[in-house]
Amino acid sequence: MELQGKTLEMVIFKTKAGVSTEAAQLAMNKLNTVLDEFKGYSQRFTAVSEDGEFIDLVFWDNLDYAMQANEAVMKNEEALESFGLIDDQSMQCRHYEIFNSVKASSKV
């Protein structure tokens, strides 16, 4: 499987009390166009668990691009609006260097 970025940014969070899953999903979807503006952005997957915990996986060409985007996104009004739904106490953000990627073989 071809790597779609060499750095993985993983953000896990819950929303603030009173924010519906649907509202949070719409807010997170709005970030797609914001992220697409940043150099080194490759792709993104966002998911939510049954208990309302979100995970946001963002692939970057390298860690420097990820860190530059992290700084710049905090100055973007559209992004800040979406981030306003996140419970800051629950948020965890980590960066990982991808060293392995395997796609399942097609089996009959």
Long-range contacts (C-beta under 8 A, 24 or more apart in sequence): 1-101, 1-102, 1-103, 2-101, 3-59, 3-98, 3-101, 4-42, 4-43, 4-59, 5-40, 5-41, 5-42, 5-43, 5-59, 5-60, 5-61, 5-98, 6-60, 6-61, 6-62, 6-97, 6-98, 7-59, 7-60, 7-61, 7-62, 7-63, 7-65, 7-66, 7-95, 7-96, 7-97, 7-98, 8-57, 8-58, 8-59, 8-60, 8-95, 8-96, 8-97, 8-98, 9-56, 9-57, 9-58, 9-59, 9-60, 9-66, 9-70, 9-93, 9-94, 9-95, 9-96, 10-55, 10-56, 10-57, 10-92, 10-93, 10-94, 10-95, 10-96, 11-54, 11-55, 11-56, 11-58, 11-91, 11-92, 11-93, 12-53, 12-54, 12-55, 12-56, 12-90, 12-91, 12-92, 13-53, 13-54, 13-56, 13-86, 13-87, 13-90, 13-91, 13-92, 14-52, 14-53, 14-54, 14-86, 14-87, 14-90, 15-52, 15-54, 15-85, 15-86, 15-87, 16-85, 16-86, 16-87, 17-87, 19-85, 21-48, 21-52, 23-85, 24-48, 24-54, 24-85, 27-81, 27-82, 27-85, 28-54, 28-56, 28-82, 30-78, 30-81, 30-82, 31-78, 31-79, 31-82, 33-78, 34-73, 34-76, 34-78, 34-79, 35-69, 35-73, 38-65, 38-68, 38-69, 38-72, 38-73, 39-65, 39-68, 39-69, 40-64, 40-65, 40-66, 40-68, 40-69, 41-65, 41-69, 53-90, 59-98, 63-95, 63-97, 66-95, 67-95
